[in-house]
Amino acid sequence: MSIRTKLLLVFLACGVAPMLALAVANYLNGRRTVERLLLDDAQASATRMAQNIERQLADRELNLDELARLRSLREYVRAASKAQAPAEIPEAVRDDVGAFYLNYRRYYAAITCLDARKRPLFRVENLLQTGGRAEVRFKTAQLEPAQADERVWRTEAPVVLRSPIERENYGAALRYTIPIFLAGPAADAPRGALVAELKLSAIFEEAAADAMISAREELTGSGLRVAMVLDRTGLILFHTDDSLKYQPVKRAMPEFEPLLKAIFGAGNGTQSYRSSDGTRWLIAYRPTALGLAVITGANESRALMRLERAALTSITLSLALAFIAASVLVVIINRTARRIARVAEGAAAIASGDLDQRIKVSAKDETRVLADSFNRMSEQLRELIAREAEARQFEAFTRLSAMLTHDLKNAITSLSMLVRNMERQFHREEFRQDAVISLREATDKLRRIVARLNAPAEARQIELQRKRAPTDLCALIRRVLDATAERAAPLYEIETHLPATLPIRADAEAIERVIENLVINAMEAMGANGGRLTIEAGEEGDHVFFSVADTGRGMDEEFIRNRLFRPFATTKDKGIGLGLYTCREIVEAHGGRIEVESRVGVGTRFRVVLPSSPSDDQERV
């Protein structure tokens, strides 16, 4: 067997066959998933619809009971029961009963009121439109005897009596009879009655509309769902297809008839059936207190159509791609295998560090281009490594110089403020003592800067690896303010909100540099016009924070987003642009963060958040 045949068989066995198997498995799994989702959705819809019907009936019964208890209606029935001729309907009764009928006209075909002699007093029915306004029609003449439930004349309690479902010209109906006790409830108490004709179609429509709202509309969308209500005779009392309402199942849906026994015998359950056009439906059914069955379902055939098309497309594409790939594979392997192996050997030598390696390929195809590319890459790597070493040395020197220049600028700024204050307050003994301390601290800071310049590599290493120690953040803030802002107090309004102490574990010198940078930046942002400098500090959970706010020129959003905290980015005419970069380096090395809020022409607020007790992996600055 040739190598090409072996490779083709391996490709078919390891590539094509698994792809086809995966496509079939995905289809079968998707089919099961869709069926389960449809059944779950149908069960949930049937349960909601049955519950909605029961709730609607309970609400209607409660409304009718409240109507029968109306004082105006009871007094009218009491008076009419004593009169020989029908009494005029009082305005209060018209208003109360009319308002009730207007509110619930969707549900009731008519409401009849009987007096204690079982005589009909009035019948509320069809709405009249007067001047574009709906009004209730009270019929008092030529009233037919109302079909009241005879139990209403014997009941001892104010109950709502329900008749069996009847078929009226407007559809299925329930007849409710409610006693109107003229005194207190008792077996021999005089009473009238209300007879209300409830339209079940309205109840079913609202219950179905709410129940058919599905979270899986992609599977049970428009045209794919059905809801219906059947009685025990197989009559369709409600269907989402109006053409099937009030028809027997045997005639309208003969394929559904075999399921009736299971539906009315099992209570709750699920079934499937195929309609006359071959469509497969999944249904769920639930009983109701009326002896009816609520049924909801989904069109499984339609729901699976997209899945079947996707599976067929996937299998077709898999076969087509497999054939193309097999053909190309045989050709490419025969032509390039040997040359690729040669190039791979040379590439491996370059990867191992032999940059003097040269790959030689005589053919004039892609392998020759690949070999030449590796050769050029090795030459460029040699040049790049040499230039990178030089660039790193120059960059380290440039960065150190810029940082030292920035620190010198801050130190000179503090000394300048001290000198200006000395011209005005040198005659004060207390000021001279403070000035000597400040000069000593400034001298020590300059000495440390010079030491870093004399040994830059060692100084940088110490700065990045200095161990932290317990320190008081508020003391650091006050020391910086004494050395900088307090001496410029006549020019700036300084406002502080600091606790007595705020202990943290940090590099005190590094954090003091952050505070100094932010304070000096704030004063420089406000300039000679002065302004308000606000310093705050406090605790925030297991962190501490301090903020520096000014009323200076502010920064725009573009500068904050693209340049702030980057080296050599500044809004000042004579700034270096390393202060905030250094601040961020120090804060992040402590495991903290620095936040900024700024508006042009309003001012800027920097907020630094630090962990009060850093973890071991943050024990380096």
C-alpha positions in Angstrom: 0.0 0.0 0.0 1.4 3.3 -1.1 2.1 6.2 1.3 -0.6 8.3 -0.4 -3.2 5.6 0.2 -2.2 5.2 3.9 -2.4 9.0 4.4 -5.8 9.1 2.8 -7.1 6.3 4.9 -5.7 7.9 8.0 -7.3 11.2 7.0 -10.7 9.6 6.4 -10.6 7.7 9.7 -9.3 10.5 11.9 -10.8 13.5 10.1 -13.8 12.8 8.0 -15.5 10.0 10.1 -15.3 12.0 13.4 -16.7 15.1 11.6 -19.7 13.1 10.3 -20.2 11.3 13.6 -20.1 14.7 15.4 -22.6 16.2 13.0 -25.0 13.3 13.5 -24.5 13.4 17.3 -25.1 17.1 17.4 -28.3 16.7 15.4 -29.7 13.9 17.7 -28.7 15.8 20.8 -30.2 19.0 19.5 -33.4 17.1 18.6 -33.7 15.7 22.1 -33.0 19.2 23.6 -35.6 20.8 21.4 -38.2 18.2 22.3 -37.5 18.6 26.0 -37.7 22.4 25.8 -40.9 22.3 23.9 -42.5 19.8 26.4 -41.3 21.9 29.4 -42.7 25.0 27.8 -46.0 23.3 27.0 -46.3 22.0 30.6 -45.5 25.5 32.0 -48.0 27.1 29.7 -50.8 24.6 30.5 -50.2 25.1 34.2 -50.3 28.8 33.9 -53.4 28.8 31.8 -55.3 26.5 34.2 -54.2 28.7 37.1 -55.2 31.8 35.3 -58.7 30.4 34.6 -59.2 29.5 38.3 -57.9 32.9 39.4 -60.1 34.7 36.9 -63.2 32.7 38.1 -62.3 33.4 41.7 -61.9 37.1 41.0 -65.3 37.2 39.3 -67.0 35.4 42.1 -65.4 37.9 44.6 -66.6 40.8 42.5 -70.1 39.5 42.4 -70.2 38.9 46.1 -69.1 42.5 46.7 -71.8 43.7 44.3 -74.5 41.7 46.3 -73.3 43.3 49.5 -73.8 46.9 48.3 -76.0 48.8 50.7 -77.8 50.7 47.9 -78.7 47.5 46.2 -79.9 45.8 49.4 -82.1 48.7 50.3 -83.6 48.8 46.8 -84.4 45.1 46.8 -85.9 45.4 50.3 -88.2 48.2 49.2 -89.1 46.5 45.9 -89.9 43.2 47.7 -92.6 45.0 49.8 -94.1 46.9 46.9 -96.8 45.4 44.8 -95.6 47.0 41.6 -91.9 47.3 40.4 -90.2 50.2 42.1 -88.2 52.8 40.2 -84.5 52.0 40.2 -82.8 54.5 42.5 -79.9 56.6 41.0 -77.4 55.1 43.5 -78.3 51.6 42.3 -77.9 52.7 38.7 -74.5 54.3 39.5 -73.2 51.3 41.5 -74.4 48.5 39.3 -73.6 50.5 36.1 -70.1 51.2 37.3 -69.6 47.5 38.1 -70.9 46.4 34.6 -68.8 49.0 32.8 -65.7 47.8 34.6 -66.3 44.1 33.9 -68.4 44.3 30.7 -65.9 42.1 28.9 -66.9 39.2 31.1 -70.6 39.5 31.7 -73.3 39.1 29.1 -76.1 40.2 31.5 -76.9 40.7 35.2 -80.4 40.2 36.5 -81.7 41.3 39.9 -84.6 39.4 41.7 -86.5 40.6 44.7 -87.6 38.4 47.6 -90.7 37.2 45.6 -88.3 36.0 42.9 -89.6 38.7 40.5 -87.0 40.2 38.1 -86.5 43.9 39.0 -84.1 44.8 36.2 -81.7 43.3 33.8 -78.3 44.9 32.9 -77.2 44.1 29.4 -76.0 45.6 26.1 -74.0 48.8 26.3 -75.4 51.9 24.7 -73.2 54.6 23.1 -74.4 58.1 24.0 -72.4 60.9 22.6 -69.3 58.7 22.2 -69.6 57.6 25.9 -70.5 54.0 26.9 -73.6 53.7 29.1 -75.3 50.7 30.7 -78.8 49.6 29.6 -81.2 48.8 32.5 -84.1 46.8 31.2 -87.1 46.8 33.5 -90.0 45.9 31.3 -90.9 42.6 29.6 -88.3 40.7 31.6 -88.2 37.0 31.1 -87.9 34.8 34.3 -84.3 34.5 35.3 -82.9 31.0 35.6 -81.7 31.4 39.2 -80.2 28.5 41.1 -83.0 27.4 43.5 -80.4 26.8 46.3 -80.1 30.6 46.6 -83.5 30.7 48.5 -82.4 28.2 51.1 -78.7 29.0 51.7 -77.7 30.2 55.1 -74.5 32.0 54.0 -73.7 34.6 51.4 -72.2 32.2 48.8 -71.8 32.4 45.1 -73.6 29.5 43.4 -72.3 28.3 40.1 -74.3 26.4 37.5 -72.9 23.9 35.0 -71.5 25.3 31.7 -74.2 26.2 29.2 -74.1 27.1 25.5 -75.5 30.5 24.7 -75.6 32.4 21.4 -72.5 34.2 22.4 -70.6 31.0 23.4 -70.0 29.0 26.5 -71.3 30.6 29.7 -71.5 30.1 33.4 -74.5 31.3 35.4 -73.8 32.6 38.9 -76.5 33.1 41.5 -75.7 35.3 44.5 -78.1 35.9 47.5 -78.9 39.5 48.5 -79.7 39.2 52.2 -82.1 41.9 53.3 -81.3 41.5 57.0 -78.6 39.1 58.3 -77.6 35.7 56.8 -79.9 32.9 57.9 -81.9 30.0 56.5 -85.2 31.8 56.8 -83.9 35.3 56.2 -85.6 37.3 53.4 -83.4 37.8 50.4 -83.2 38.8 46.8 -80.8 37.5 44.3 -78.4 38.4 41.5 -78.1 36.2 38.4 -74.9 36.9 36.4 -74.2 35.3 33.0 -70.4 35.0 32.7 -68.8 34.7 29.2 -66.2 32.0 29.4 -64.7 33.0 26.1 -63.3 36.2 27.7 -61.9 34.2 30.6 -60.2 31.7 28.2 -58.8 34.3 26.0 -57.1 36.2 28.8 -55.8 33.1 30.4 -54.3 31.9 27.1 -52.8 35.2 26.2 -50.8 35.3 29.5 -49.9 31.6 29.4 -48.6 31.7 25.9 -45.9 34.2 26.8 -42.8 32.0 26.5 -39.1 32.5 27.3 -38.3 30.3 24.3 -39.8 32.3 21.4 -37.1 31.2 19.1 -38.5 27.7 19.4 -42.2 28.5 19.9 -42.7 31.6 17.9 -45.6 32.9 15.9 -47.6 30.0 14.3 -45.9 27.3 16.3 -48.1 27.3 19.4 -51.6 26.3 20.2 -54.0 26.5 23.2 -57.4 25.0 23.6 -60.1 24.1 26.2 -62.2 20.9 25.9 -65.2 19.6 27.8 -65.7 15.9 28.5 -67.9 15.5 25.5 -65.0 16.5 23.3 -66.4 19.9 22.4 -63.8 22.6 21.7 -64.9 25.5 23.9 -61.8 27.6 23.1 -59.0 27.4 20.5 -56.4 29.8 19.3 -57.7 29.1 15.9 -61.2 30.8 16.0 -62.5 28.6 13.1 -62.3 25.5 15.4 -64.3 27.0 18.4 -67.5 25.1 19.5 -66.9 22.2 17.1 -66.5 18.6 18.3 -63.0 17.2 18.2 -64.2 14.2 16.3 -65.1 16.4 13.3 -62.6 19.3 13.6 -59.5 17.4 14.8 -60.1 13.6 14.2 -56.4 12.8 14.8 -56.7 14.2 18.3 -59.7 12.1 19.3 -57.7 9.1 20.6 -56.1 11.3 23.2 -59.3 12.3 24.9 -59.5 9.3 27.1 -55.9 9.9 28.5 -56.5 13.6 28.8 -59.7 13.3 31.0 -58.5 10.2 32.8 -54.9 11.0 33.8 -55.3 14.6 35.1 -51.9 16.1 34.2 -49.7 14.8 31.5 -48.0 15.2 28.1 -48.7 13.6 24.7 -47.8 13.9 21.1 -49.8 13.5 17.9 -49.6 14.1 14.2 -52.1 16.3 12.5 -53.8 15.5 9.2 -51.0 17.3 7.3 -48.3 15.2 9.0 -47.2 17.9 11.5 -46.0 16.5 14.8 -47.3 18.4 17.9 -46.2 18.1 21.5 -48.9 18.9 24.0 -49.4 19.2 27.8 -52.8 19.1 29.5 -54.1 20.1 32.9 -57.6 19.8 34.5 -59.7 22.7 35.8 -62.3 22.9 38.6 -65.0 23.3 35.9 -64.3 19.7 34.7 -62.6 21.0 31.6 -59.2 20.2 30.2 -56.7 22.9 29.3 -54.3 21.9 26.5 -51.3 23.8 25.2 -48.8 22.6 22.7 -46.0 23.4 20.2 -45.3 22.5 16.6 -42.3 20.2 16.9 -42.0 19.7 13.2 -41.7 23.4 12.5 -39.3 23.9 15.4 -37.0 21.2 14.1 -36.9 22.4 10.6 -34.0 24.8 11.2 -32.1 22.2 13.1 -32.6 19.7 10.3 -31.4 22.2 7.7 -28.3 23.0 9.8 -27.5 19.3 10.2 -27.9 18.6 6.5 -25.8 21.6 5.6 -23.1 20.5 8.1 -22.9 17.0 6.7 -22.8 18.2 3.1 -20.1 20.6 3.8 -18.1 18.1 5.8 -18.1 15.6 2.9 -17.2 18.3 0.4 -14.4 19.7 2.5 -13.1 16.2 3.2 -12.9 15.4 -0.5 -11.1 18.6 -1.3 -8.8 18.4 1.7 -7.9 14.8 0.8 -7.0 15.7 -2.7 -4.9 18.7 -1.7 -3.3 16.7 1.1 -1.9 14.0 -1.3 -0.5 16.6 -3.7 1.1 18.8 -1.1 2.7 16.0 0.9 4.4 14.5 -2.1 5.8 17.8 -3.3 6.9 19.5 -0.1 7.6 16.9 2.6 11.3 16.6 2.0 11.9 20.3 1.6 9.9 21.2 4.7 12.0 18.7 6.7 15.2 20.5 5.5 13.8 23.9 6.4 12.6 22.5 9.8 16.1 21.3 10.6 17.6 24.7 9.9 14.8 26.5 11.9 15.4 24.3 14.8 19.1 25.2 14.8 18.2 28.9 14.7 15.7 28.4 17.6 18.4 26.7 19.7 20.6 29.9 19.3 22.7 29.2 16.3 22.1 32.5 14.5 24.9 31.8 12.0 23.0 28.9 10.6 22.1 29.2 6.9 19.3 27.1 5.3 20.0 26.1 1.7 17.1 25.0 -0.6 17.6 24.7 -4.3 13.9 24.5 -5.4 12.1 27.7 -6.5 8.8 27.3 -4.6 7.4 28.2 -1.2 10.0 26.3 0.7 12.7 28.5 -0.9 10.9 31.6 0.2 10.5 30.1 3.7 14.3 29.2 3.8 15.2 32.7 2.7 12.9 34.2 5.3 14.6 32.2 8.1 18.0 33.3 6.8 16.9 37.0 6.8 15.4 36.5 10.3 18.6 35.2 11.7 20.5 38.1 10.3 18.0 40.6 11.7 18.0 38.9 15.0 21.7 39.3 15.3 21.5 43.0 14.5 18.4 43.5 16.7 20.1 41.9 19.7 23.1 44.2 19.3 21.0 47.3 19.0 18.7 46.3 21.9 21.6 46.0 24.2 22.8 49.6 23.3 19.2 50.9 23.6 18.6 49.4 27.0 21.8 51.1 28.4 20.8 54.5 26.9 17.2 54.2 28.1 18.2 53.3 31.6 20.5 56.3 31.7 17.9 58.7 30.2 15.2 57.5 32.5 17.4 57.8 35.6 18.5 61.3 34.6 14.9 62.4 34.0 13.7 61.1 37.4 16.7 62.7 39.2 15.9 66.0 37.4 12.3 65.8 38.5 13.3 65.1 42.1 15.8 68.0 42.0 13.0 70.3 40.7 10.7 69.3 43.6 13.5 69.9 46.1 14.4 73.3 44.6 10.6 74.2 44.7 10.5 73.5 48.4 13.7 75.5 49.0 12.4 78.4 47.0 9.2 78.6 49.1 11.4 78.5 52.2 13.6 81.3 50.9 10.5 83.5 50.1 9.1 83.0 53.6 12.5 83.8 55.1 12.4 87.3 53.6 9.2 88.0 55.4 9.4 86.0 58.7 13.1 85.5 59.4 12.8 87.8 62.5 10.7 85.2 64.2 12.7 82.7 66.4 10.2 79.9 65.9 10.4 80.4 62.1 14.2 80.2 62.2 14.1 77.0 64.1 11.6 75.5 61.6 13.7 76.8 58.7 16.8 75.1 60.0 15.0 71.8 60.3 13.5 72.2 56.8 17.0 73.1 55.4 18.4 70.0 57.0 15.7 67.8 55.5 16.2 69.4 52.1 20.0 68.9 52.3 19.4 65.2 53.2 17.1 64.8 50.3 19.7 66.4 47.9 22.4 64.1 49.4 20.2 61.1 48.6 19.6 62.3 45.1 23.4 62.7 44.5 24.0 59.3 46.0 21.6 57.8 43.5 23.4 59.6 40.7 26.8 58.2 41.9 25.5 54.6 42.0 22.4 54.5 39.7 22.0 50.8 39.3 22.4 50.1 43.0 20.0 53.0 43.9 17.3 51.8 41.5 17.5 48.2 42.8 17.2 49.5 46.4 14.2 51.7 45.4 12.4 48.7 43.8 13.1 46.3 46.6 13.0 48.4 49.8 11.2 46.7 52.6 8.1 48.4 54.1 7.7 49.4 57.8 4.8 50.7 59.9 4.4 54.4 59.4 1.7 57.1 60.0 0.3 58.4 56.7 -1.1 61.6 58.4 2.3 62.4 59.8 3.8 62.1 56.2 1.1 64.4 54.9 1.6 67.0 57.6 5.4 67.0 57.0 4.9 67.6 53.3 2.5 70.4 53.9 4.8 72.0 56.4 7.7 71.9 53.8 5.6 73.1 50.9 2.0 74.3 51.1 2.1 75.9 54.6 4.9 78.3 53.5 2.7 79.4 50.6 -0.4 79.8 52.8 -0.8 83.6 52.1 -1.3 82.7 48.5 -3.3 79.5 48.8 -6.2 78.6 51.0 -5.3 75.2 52.6 -8.0 72.9 53.9 -7.3 69.6 55.6 -9.5 66.8 56.8 -7.1 64.3 58.5 -7.6 61.9 61.4 -5.2 62.1 64.3 -3.3 59.1 63.0 -3.6 56.7 60.0 -1.2 53.8 60.4 -0.1 51.9 57.3 2.8 49.6 56.4 4.7 51.2 53.6 7.9 52.8 52.4 7.6 56.1 54.1 10.1 57.9 51.8 8.4 56.7 48.7 4.9 57.6 49.9 6.2 61.0 51.0 7.5 61.5 47.4 4.0 60.7 46.1 2.4 63.2 48.5 5.0 65.9 47.7 4.5 65.4 43.9 0.7 65.7 44.2 0.8 68.8 46.5 3.4 70.7 44.3 1.5 69.8 41.2 -1.7 71.2 42.7 0.0 74.5 43.7 1.6 74.8 40.3 -1.7 74.1 38.6 -3.3 77.0 40.6 -0.3 79.3 39.8 0.2 82.8 41.1 -3.6 83.5 41.2 -3.9 81.3 44.2 -6.8 79.0 45.0 -7.9 76.3 47.5 -5.9 73.2 48.3 -7.8 70.5 50.0 -6.2 67.4 51.6 -8.2 64.5 52.9 -7.4 61.1 54.4 -9.2 58.2 56.0 -10.0 54.5 56.1 -12.0 52.6 53.5 -12.5 49.0 54.6 -9.1 47.3 54.7 -7.6 50.1 52.8 -6.6 53.7 53.6 -6.8 56.7 51.2 -5.7 60.3 50.9 -6.7 62.8 48.3 -5.2 66.1 47.0 -7.6 68.5 45.3 -7.0 72.0 43.8 -9.0 74.7 42.0 -6.5 75.1 39.2 -6.8 74.9 35.4 -7.9 71.2 35.3 -7.3 68.7 32.5 -9.5 67.6 29.6 -10.7 64.0 29.1 -8.5 63.4 26.1 -5.4 64.2 28.1 -6.5 62.0 31.0 -7.3 59.1 28.8 -4.3 59.1 26.5 -1.4 60.9 28.2 -1.8 61.2 32.0 0.5 58.9 34.0 2.7 58.4 30.9 6.4 59.4 31.0 7.2 62.9 29.8 3.5 63.9 29.5 2.7 67.3 31.1 0.3 70.3 30.8 2.9 72.7 32.4 5.1 74.9 30.3 8.3 73.9 32.1 7.4 70.5 33.4 9.3 67.2 32.8 6.3 65.0 32.9 7.6 62.3 35.3 5.9 63.2 38.5 2.6 61.4 38.1 4.4 58.5 36.3 6.6 58.1 39.3 3.6 58.4 41.7 1.7 55.6 39.8 4.8 53.4 39.9 5.2 53.8 43.6 1.5 53.4 44.4 1.0 50.3 42.2 4.2 48.7 43.7 2.4 49.1 47.1 -0.6 47.2 45.7 -2.7 50.4 45.6 -4.3 52.5 42.9 -4.4 56.2 42.0 -7.6 57.8 40.7 -8.2 61.2 39.1 -11.2 63.5 38.6 -10.7 66.7 36.7 -12.7 69.4 34.8 -11.2 72.1 32.7 -11.5 75.5 34.5 -12.8 73.9 37.7 -9.9 71.9 39.2 -8.4 68.4 39.8 -8.6 65.8 42.5 -6.2 62.9 42.8 -7.1 60.1 45.2 -4.6 57.4 46.3 -5.9 54.2 47.8 -3.4 51.9 49.6 -3.8 48.6 51.5 -3.4 49.1 55.2 -1.7 45.7 55.6 -0.2 44.5 52.3 0.2 40.8 51.5 3.6 39.1 51.3 3.7 39.3 47.5 3.4 43.1 47.8 6.3 43.6 50.2 8.4 45.3 47.5 8.3 48.9 46.3 
